[in-house]
Amino acid sequence: MRLINRIASLCLFPLTSLYLATVAMPAQAAGEQQLLSAINALRAHPGRCDAAPVSALPPLALKAGLAVPPGYGGGLREGLKQAGYQAAAVRAIRLDGPVDAGAAFQMLQASYCAALLDSQYTDIGLSHAGDEWRVLLARPLLDARLGDTRGAAQALLAQVNAARARPRLCGRQRFGAARPLAWSPALGAAALAHSQAMARGDYFSHTDPDGDTPYDRAREAGYRGRQVGENIAAGQGSPSAAMAGWLASPGHCANVMNPLFTQVGAGYKADPNSQNGIYWTMLFGAP
């Protein structure tokens, strides 16, 4: 079975340079700080919006890489990527007419309250020139808690075994609880190498450019099991996001729950210059 699923795709825009090294006048910077304070005060007390969440939200972090100059009309995601910010989610808001930060906030609260209170966004960029204001709400591709490859691999091991600990329906196929998988250094090395190769070569496939399959890569890494299965993913910023995507896909889920598999290895590689930004591989084995 061919199990390929990016799970979360990226929208691509025309490649256009984005110049963010603008020098803000003190009054302009003060206006943006005032607007940021008002937005974060709203998130701390969301009852001021009609369709507000029950609980308060953490403040948005101001990021220089999200300060899109007024008048910019290029490709948003690609421009941010060139400026050093790779976004998993982004929302751009343009305001025309507010003469100061107070008026800009009133317009935002009246027309974009739900966006300001969207919990998926963690960062914000602000800029203005005259009465034109730009607000960018974003979440970075990579989770700040992602950690190193070893930590992420151990997190995936814990999560796959937690998933196997209970019965699960994968599409129309029902699986009972399965025994936990043991970590295989050989499968781990093969999985990490494939994630690195996909990131470096900017491709997404179970078959690498040389024609090698998951079984070939496992054998080359020293694994001598009789059966191998592979899940890959691209664009997820954390182990939990990658695992959630696999469990939501019937074919990937079936690999996770397959009782014949007894060993596993996993790894990821991030490369901001690649199309998807980050690549995950999990290899299953039956000795």
C-alpha positions as CSV (number, residue, x, y, z in Angstrom):
1,M,0.0,0.0,0.0
2,R,1.4,3.4,-0.9
3,L,1.1,5.5,2.2
4,I,1.9,9.1,1.2
5,N,0.2,12.0,2.9
6,R,1.5,15.4,3.6
7,I,-1.4,15.8,5.9
8,A,-1.0,19.5,6.0
9,S,-0.3,21.2,2.7
10,L,1.1,24.7,2.2
11,C,-0.3,27.4,0.0
12,L,2.3,28.7,-2.4
13,F,2.4,32.3,-3.7
14,P,4.5,33.9,-6.3
15,L,8.1,34.3,-5.3
16,T,8.7,38.0,-4.4
17,S,11.3,39.6,-2.3
18,L,10.0,41.1,0.9
19,Y,12.0,43.9,2.4
20,L,11.4,44.4,6.1
21,A,14.5,46.4,7.1
22,T,12.5,49.6,7.3
23,V,13.3,52.2,9.9
24,A,10.3,53.2,12.0
25,M,10.1,56.8,13.4
26,P,9.6,56.9,17.2
27,A,6.0,58.0,16.9
28,Q,5.2,55.2,14.5
29,A,6.8,52.6,16.7
30,A,4.9,54.0,19.7
31,G,1.7,53.6,17.7
32,E,2.4,50.0,16.9
33,Q,3.2,49.3,20.6
34,Q,0.0,50.9,21.6
35,L,-2.0,48.8,19.2
36,L,-0.2,45.6,20.4
37,S,-1.1,46.4,24.0
38,A,-4.7,46.9,23.1
39,I,-4.9,43.7,21.1
40,N,-3.3,41.7,24.0
41,A,-5.5,43.3,26.5
42,L,-8.5,42.1,24.4
43,R,-7.0,38.6,24.4
44,A,-6.6,38.7,28.2
45,H,-10.3,39.8,28.6
46,P,-12.1,38.3,25.6
47,G,-15.5,39.1,26.9
48,R,-15.3,42.4,25.1
49,C,-16.0,40.4,21.9
50,D,-19.5,39.1,21.0
51,A,-18.2,35.6,20.0
52,A,-15.5,35.3,22.6
53,P,-13.9,32.1,23.9
54,V,-14.6,31.2,27.5
55,S,-11.0,31.6,28.8
56,A,-8.3,34.2,28.3
57,L,-5.7,33.8,25.6
58,P,-1.9,34.3,25.9
59,P,-0.5,37.5,24.5
60,L,0.7,37.6,20.9
61,A,4.5,38.0,20.5
62,L,5.6,40.9,18.2
63,K,7.9,39.6,15.5
64,A,10.0,41.8,13.3
65,G,9.8,39.2,10.5
66,L,6.1,39.7,10.3
67,A,6.2,43.5,9.9
68,V,5.0,43.7,6.3
69,P,5.3,47.3,4.9
70,P,2.1,49.1,3.9
71,G,1.7,48.9,0.2
72,Y,3.4,45.5,-0.1
73,G,1.6,43.3,-2.7
74,G,3.8,40.3,-3.2
75,G,3.4,36.7,-2.3
76,L,2.9,36.6,1.5
77,R,4.1,33.2,2.5
78,E,7.1,33.2,0.2
79,G,8.0,36.8,1.3
80,L,7.8,35.8,5.0
81,K,10.0,32.8,4.3
82,Q,12.6,34.9,2.7
83,A,12.5,37.2,5.7
84,G,13.2,34.3,8.0
85,Y,9.7,33.4,9.2
86,Q,8.1,30.2,7.9
87,A,4.5,30.2,8.8
88,A,2.2,27.2,9.3
89,A,-0.8,29.6,9.4
90,V,-1.0,33.3,8.6
91,R,-3.8,35.9,8.3
92,A,-3.2,39.3,6.9
93,I,-5.4,42.3,7.8
94,R,-5.3,45.7,6.1
95,L,-6.9,48.7,7.6
96,D,-7.4,52.0,5.6
97,G,-8.4,55.1,7.4
98,P,-7.4,55.0,11.1
99,V,-5.5,58.1,12.1
100,D,-4.0,56.5,15.2
101,A,-3.6,53.3,17.1
102,G,-6.8,53.8,19.0
103,A,-8.9,54.1,15.9
104,A,-7.1,51.1,14.3
105,F,-8.0,49.0,17.3
106,Q,-11.6,50.1,17.2
107,M,-11.8,49.0,13.6
108,L,-10.1,45.7,14.4
109,Q,-12.4,45.0,17.3
110,A,-15.5,45.8,15.2
111,S,-14.5,43.8,12.1
112,Y,-11.9,41.2,13.0
113,C,-12.5,40.3,16.7
114,A,-12.7,36.5,15.9
115,A,-9.3,36.6,14.1
116,L,-7.7,38.5,17.1
117,L,-9.1,35.8,19.4
118,D,-8.1,32.8,17.2
119,S,-6.1,30.6,19.5
120,Q,-4.0,29.1,16.6
121,Y,-2.1,32.4,16.3
122,T,0.9,33.0,18.5
123,D,2.8,35.9,16.8
124,I,1.9,39.2,15.3
125,G,3.5,41.8,13.0
126,L,2.4,45.4,12.9
127,S,3.3,48.3,10.6
128,H,1.7,51.5,9.4
129,A,2.3,54.5,7.2
130,G,-0.1,57.4,7.5
131,D,-3.7,56.0,7.8
132,E,-2.8,52.6,6.3
133,W,-2.2,49.8,8.8
134,R,-1.0,46.2,8.3
135,V,-1.6,43.4,10.9
136,L,-0.3,39.9,10.4
137,L,-1.4,37.1,12.7
138,A,0.7,34.0,12.4
139,R,1.9,30.7,13.9
140,P,5.4,29.5,13.0
141,L,5.8,26.2,11.3
142,L,8.1,24.7,13.9
143,D,6.9,24.4,17.5
144,A,9.2,26.2,19.9
145,R,9.3,23.0,22.0
146,L,10.3,20.8,19.2
147,G,13.7,20.1,20.6
148,D,16.5,18.0,19.1
149,T,16.1,14.9,16.9
150,R,16.6,12.5,19.8
151,G,14.0,14.1,21.9
152,A,11.5,14.2,19.1
153,A,12.1,10.6,18.3
154,Q,11.5,9.6,21.9
155,A,8.3,11.6,21.9
156,L,7.1,9.8,18.8
157,L,7.9,6.4,20.4
158,A,5.8,7.3,23.4
159,Q,3.0,8.6,21.3
160,V,2.9,5.6,19.0
161,N,2.8,3.2,22.0
162,A,0.1,5.3,23.6
163,A,-2.0,5.0,20.4
164,R,-1.4,1.2,20.3
165,A,-2.5,0.8,23.9
166,R,-6.2,1.1,23.0
167,P,-8.5,-0.3,20.3
168,R,-8.8,1.9,17.2
169,L,-10.8,2.2,14.0
170,C,-8.5,3.1,11.0
171,G,-11.0,4.0,8.3
172,R,-13.2,0.9,8.1
173,Q,-10.6,-1.4,9.6
174,R,-10.9,-2.1,13.3
175,F,-7.8,-2.9,15.3
176,G,-7.5,-4.2,18.9
177,A,-5.0,-2.9,21.3
178,A,-1.5,-3.9,20.3
179,R,1.7,-4.5,22.3
180,P,4.1,-1.6,22.6
181,L,6.9,-1.2,20.0
182,A,10.6,-1.4,21.0
183,W,13.0,1.2,19.7
184,S,15.3,-0.1,16.9
185,P,18.5,2.0,16.4
186,A,18.8,0.7,12.8
187,L,15.2,1.7,11.9
188,G,15.8,5.0,13.7
189,A,18.9,5.7,11.6
190,A,17.1,4.8,8.4
191,A,14.1,7.0,9.3
192,L,16.3,10.0,10.2
193,A,18.3,9.6,7.0
194,H,15.2,9.5,4.8
195,S,13.8,12.7,6.5
196,Q,17.2,14.4,5.9
197,A,17.2,13.3,2.3
198,M,13.7,14.6,1.7
199,A,14.5,17.9,3.3
200,R,17.8,18.3,1.4
201,G,16.4,17.1,-1.9
202,D,13.1,19.0,-1.5
203,Y,10.9,16.0,-2.4
204,F,8.2,13.9,-0.6
205,S,8.1,10.2,-1.4
206,H,8.6,6.7,0.0
207,T,11.0,6.1,-3.0
208,D,14.1,8.2,-3.0
209,P,15.7,9.6,-6.2
210,D,18.0,6.5,-6.4
211,G,14.9,4.2,-6.4
212,D,15.5,2.9,-2.9
213,T,12.4,1.8,-1.0
214,P,11.8,1.8,2.8
215,Y,12.9,-1.9,2.9
216,D,16.1,-1.0,1.0
217,R,16.9,1.8,3.4
218,A,16.2,-0.3,6.5
219,R,18.5,-3.1,5.2
220,E,21.3,-0.6,4.4
221,A,21.1,0.7,8.0
222,G,21.5,-2.8,9.3
223,Y,17.9,-3.9,10.0
224,R,17.4,-7.6,9.2
225,G,13.7,-7.9,9.8
226,R,11.4,-9.6,7.4
227,Q,8.8,-6.9,7.1
228,V,9.0,-3.1,7.0
229,G,6.4,-0.3,6.9
230,E,6.8,3.4,6.6
231,N,4.8,6.5,7.4
232,I,6.0,9.9,6.2
233,A,4.7,13.4,6.7
234,A,5.6,16.9,5.8
235,G,4.7,20.3,7.2
236,Q,3.9,19.4,10.8
237,G,5.8,21.4,13.4
238,S,5.7,18.9,16.3
239,P,5.7,15.2,16.9
240,S,2.2,15.3,18.2
241,A,1.0,17.0,15.0
242,A,2.7,14.4,12.8
243,M,1.2,11.6,14.9
244,A,-2.3,13.2,14.8
245,G,-2.1,13.3,11.0
246,W,-1.1,9.7,10.7
247,L,-3.8,8.5,13.0
248,A,-6.4,10.5,11.0
249,S,-5.3,8.7,7.8
250,P,-6.5,5.1,7.5
251,G,-3.4,3.7,5.8
252,H,-1.0,5.4,8.2
253,C,-3.1,4.5,11.1
254,A,-3.1,0.8,10.0
255,N,0.7,0.9,10.2
256,V,0.6,2.3,13.7
257,M,-1.8,-0.4,14.9
258,N,-0.4,-3.4,13.0
259,P,0.1,-6.1,15.6
260,L,2.8,-7.8,13.4
261,F,5.2,-4.8,13.9
262,T,7.3,-5.1,17.1
263,Q,10.0,-2.4,16.5
264,V,10.0,1.2,15.4
265,G,12.4,4.0,14.5
266,A,11.6,7.7,13.7
267,G,13.2,11.0,12.9
268,Y,12.6,14.4,11.5
269,K,14.6,17.1,9.6
270,A,13.7,20.8,9.2
271,D,15.0,22.9,6.3
272,P,13.5,26.3,5.8
273,N,14.6,26.3,2.2
274,S,12.5,23.3,1.4
275,Q,8.9,23.5,0.1
276,N,7.4,21.9,3.2
277,G,9.8,23.1,5.8
278,I,10.0,19.9,7.9
279,Y,9.8,16.2,7.1
280,W,9.0,13.2,9.3
281,T,9.6,9.5,8.9
282,M,8.5,6.6,11.0
283,L,9.7,3.1,10.1
284,F,8.0,0.0,11.5
285,G,9.6,-3.5,11.5
286,A,8.8,-7.1,12.2
287,P,11.9,-9.3,12.9
